[in-house]
Amino acid sequence: MSGAYEEILSGAVVRRNPPGSRHELICKRLHDCVRAGVANFASIRLLPPRSGIVLLPDTTVCPDLALTTAATGKLWLAAEIISSDDHRADTVIKKEIYEQTKLPRLWMIDPRYDNVEVYHGTQYGLMLKSMLAGSEILSEALLPEFELQIAELFNASEPRS
């Protein structure tokens, strides 16, 4: 399990609690599935979980999953797994920062309700495109080889090896 970590959000240092075991299991499943979905795309980099990414001079975020362009290192998809004990940083503060920096894609993964909110960047900011749960499939047009059933993401048991 990972330890506590810090983000700098609009100049304020925010200490984040260590993710719990369910959070880490969801993060591992997500990374494994996305890694398989981007394996054939040399133009995309999947960063390790909670890698620090400088979005603005006073803002460094550590998303649970981050995809960047290989050529520029620019973040184009972030996934945040919401923790019930410190969710405000993800659901309010970072979401506003992602909107301000014109992030093209954002996935808000909520283990409290076993759902995923999918946002697309538009000229007017982030727009909720879908809320997925149960047997619905998380996919991304820019990653044609990626898809993940939501129920599999949130399954309480360890994945089979």
Secondary structure, 3 states (H helix, E strand, C coil): CCCCEEEEECCEEEEECCCCHHHHHHHHHHHHHHHHHHCCCCCEEECCCCCCEEEECCEEECCCEEEEECCCCCEEEEEEECCCCCCHHHHHHHHHHHHHCCCCEEEEEECCCCEEEEEEEECCEEEEEEEEECCCEEEECCEEEEEEEHHHHHCCCCCCC
